[in-house]
Amino acid sequence: MKNFDYKENDEEGLQTLEAISRAGNFNKWMFEQVNPCMSGHVLEIGSGIGNISVFFIKQGSDIVLSDIRDAYCDSLKEKFASDGPVSVRNIDLVHPQFEQVYADILNSFDGAFALNVIEHIEDDRLAMKNLISLLKPKGKVLILVPAWPWLYNNIDKSLYHFRRYTWKTLRQLFLDSNLLIEKQWMFNALGIPAWFTGGKIMKKKEIEGGQMNTYDKLVPLARILDKLTFNRIGLSVIAVGTREIMDYGGNTRYARWGEHSLRSLGGGEDLELHSLGGFGLNQSV
């Protein structure tokens, strides 16, 4: 387990966010991963300096922006001041008195998303539990995190990443959080060689602006590569889940997409449904 102390002055993170802010093609591509899954009253966790927020603001979404750092919250308020009333909140997903501090927004959002946030939190299960408590019943949550532990390098360390995930570990985080998994996919396969070269081989500790500008020009190619690999390879892994628990005779059941199985939390059994072939489940029976 990596050990990091929280820093209010996030120099490395800010430098990375500023470098990415100039990558318009990449940010739009990332926004397109999130937007189809979000509707109604939406919460963005870890808005940073608003690289993705800006797309939601421009399209008139009913969105609340948030960050754990006051400096970022102040920056967001200033950045979007001319766009009308934009709600910005300081939210700490592992606050020891979470339910008391955020009582006014519990069970209030139709959707919430966190992009490159959960890996910064040591107790990711507590973070997910608290995040889910902010959703309405059947509210959706989308999580994007860095993929492949073998890619962990100096850049991850400088950004205070506790871990990188796999398809399986992110899925398990959702299942442990009693979420109905609707969809899961990998994102940005072309980013893998860039991340490996920069952090593993060249031992860099940050994402440089020039490097990000160059990569931004390659985004059209990156989009094609993700399609060719059927979104099964990527620098990031994404999952979407629904806060939906169904009780049948005292047993809480939920479906697992891509696993073709049902799991009963009451009994613990897994029933393999081989006849469904390549189709994921969208209902419990």
N, C-alpha and C positions, 0 to 999 in steps of 0.2 A: 504494500500500500504506500502510495506517495504521500508525503506530508507537506502541506502548504499552509501558510498563515494568510488569512484574509487581508487584502490591502484595499483601502479606500482609494488611494492614488494608483490607478491601474495604468501605468505608463506603457507596458508591453501590449496590453489589450487595446488601449486607445490607438497606439501606432498601427496595430493590425486592422482595426476597424476603419481607420482613416485611409489605409492603403486599399482596402476592399471597397470603400465608398466611391472610389474613382472607377471601379469596374462595373459600369452600367449594364453591360450584357450579362455578366455573371449574376448580379443582383436581381435582374429581371427574371433570369432563369430560375433562381432560387425561389423568388416570389411565386412563380408559376407552379412550383411544387406544393405550395401551401394554399394558395387562393381557392382552388376548386373544393378544398375540404372544409373551408371556413364559411359560415354564414351567420346572420343574426348579430347578436351582441358578442364581440370577440375580444379576447385578452391576448396581448403579446407579452410573454415573459422574456426579460433580458433584451430590451429594445436597443440598448447601447446608444449609438448616435443616430439611429433611425434609418439605417441602410435599406431595410426591408419595409419598415413602417411607412416610408414615403409613398410606396405604391398603394398601400391600403388607404392612406389619407387622400391621395389623388383621385381614387375611384369612389370616394365618399363612404367608405365602410364605417360601420358603427364599432369603433375599436378603442380600447383602452391600452395605452402604452405603459410599460413598467420597466424598472431596473432596480437592482439592489443598491446601486451607488447614487448618492444625491447629485454628484457632478453630472452624471449622465441624464438624470431626470431633469435637471436645470437646463442642460443642453437641448433636450427634446422639446421642452416648453418654448425655448427661444427659437429653435429651428422651425417649429410649426405654428408660431404665434400668428402669422398672417393667414393661416388656413382655417380661421374660425376657432371655436372652442374645442380643443383637443385635450382629453383627459390623460393625465400622466400620474402614475403612483409609484411610490417606493414599495417594492414587494420583496421580502426575504422568504423564500420557500422553506427554509428550515428554522424560522424564528421559533424560539421555545414556547411562546404564547401565541402561536399562529391563529388559532380559532378566535381568541379574544381580540387580537390586534386587527384582524381582517374580517371581523364578524359582519360588517356591512356589505361585504361582497361574496360571502359564502353562498353557494348554489345560485349564482346569478348570471353565469356566462353560457352562451350557446356553444361557444368554441374557444379553445385556447391553444397557442402554439409556442414552442420554445426551440429556437434554432441555435445550436452550439452553446447550450447552457448547462444541461444536466451533467455533462462530463466535468464541470467545474465544481460540482457538489459532492462531497465525500459520501454522505448518506443519500444516495439517489432514490432509494425507496421511500424515505420520509418526504423528500421533495415531491415525488409523484403523488403520494397520499394527499399532501396539502394542496397540490395543484388541482387534483381531481375534486377536492372539496369545494373548489370555486365554480365548478360546472353545475349546470342544471342537470336533472335526470335526462339521459340520452344526449347530453352534451358531448362534443367531440374534442379530442386532444391530439395534436400532432407534435411529435418529437423528432428532431434531427440531431444526430450526434456523430462524432468522428468514428470511422470504422477501422477495423483490423489492428489488434494490439501489437502486431509485429512492426507496424509503422510508427509506433510511439518513439519520438525523438526529441531533440533539443527544443524544437518549436513548441511541442506539447508541454514540455517542462516550463518554458518561459511564460506560457499562457495559463499555467496552473491547471492543467488537465490531470484529473485523478486517474483517468482511464480512457481507453478507446474501446468501442463495443464491437460485437459481431452481430450478424443477423439473429443468431440464437439468443445472445445475452440481452439484446434489446427486446426481443419477443418475450423473453422470460420476465423482464421488468414489467411489461404490460400485463402479463398473466398474473404475476404476483400482486399487481395493483387492481385486480378484478376488473380489467377493462376488456370489452369485446373488441378484438382486433379486426378491423375492417380491411386494412391494406398495409402492405409493407414492401419497400423497394430500396434499392441502392441508388446513389446519386453521385455523378461526377467521376466516372472511371478514369478519365484523362488526367485528373488531379493526382492520381496515385504516383506516377513516376516523378512528377514535380515535387510532391511532398517528400518522397523517399530521397531524391537527389539533394534537395535543399537541406533537409534536416538530418539525414543519416550519413550521406557521403560528404557534403560540404560543411556539415556541422553548424549550419546557421541557426540562430535563435529567434528569428523573426521573419515575417513575411514582408518582403521589401516592395515598395510602391512600383518600381520598374518591373519587377518580376510579375506582379499582379496585373499591370497594364498589358504586358505581353500575353499573359494567359487569357486576359479578357478578349483579345482578338481571336483566340482559338475556340471560344465558346461555341460557335456554329459547328465546328468539328466535334467538340465534346458532346453536344446534343445528339449528333449522329451516332457516336460511339455508344452512348447509353442505350439508344434504341437497338443497335446491333447486338448488344450484350443482354438485351431484355431486362435492363435495370437489375441485373444480378451481381454486378461488380461496381464498386464505387468507393470514393474516398470517404463518403458519408453513408449512413444507413438511416432510413426514415420509417416511422410507423405511425399509423392513425388508429385510434381506438375510441370506443364509445363508453360513456358511463352508463352501463345498462346491466342490471342484475335481474335475473328472472328466477323466481322460486316456484318449483314444482314439487309439491308434496314434502316440503321441508328441505329440499336439496337445491342449492344454487348452481345453475348450469350456464355455460357460455360456450360459444363456438370459437374455434381457432382457424382462421383463414390460412390456407396453404398447408395445414397439417392434416386436413380431411379427417379430423377427429373431434369428438365432444369430450369435455372433461366435466365431471361432477365434483364440485368442491365438497359436497356433503359426503360422497362415498369414495372419491379419489380415483375412480376408474377411468380409463381411456378406452373409447370404442373406435377402432379403426374402420373407416368407411371406404374401402378400396374401390367400390363400384362408382364413386364419384369422379374417378380419373383425375384430371388436372384442374377441376373447378374447386374453388374455395367455398366454404360454408358461410352463409349470411343469416343463419337462423339456428336456434336451438330447438330440439325436439325431445 
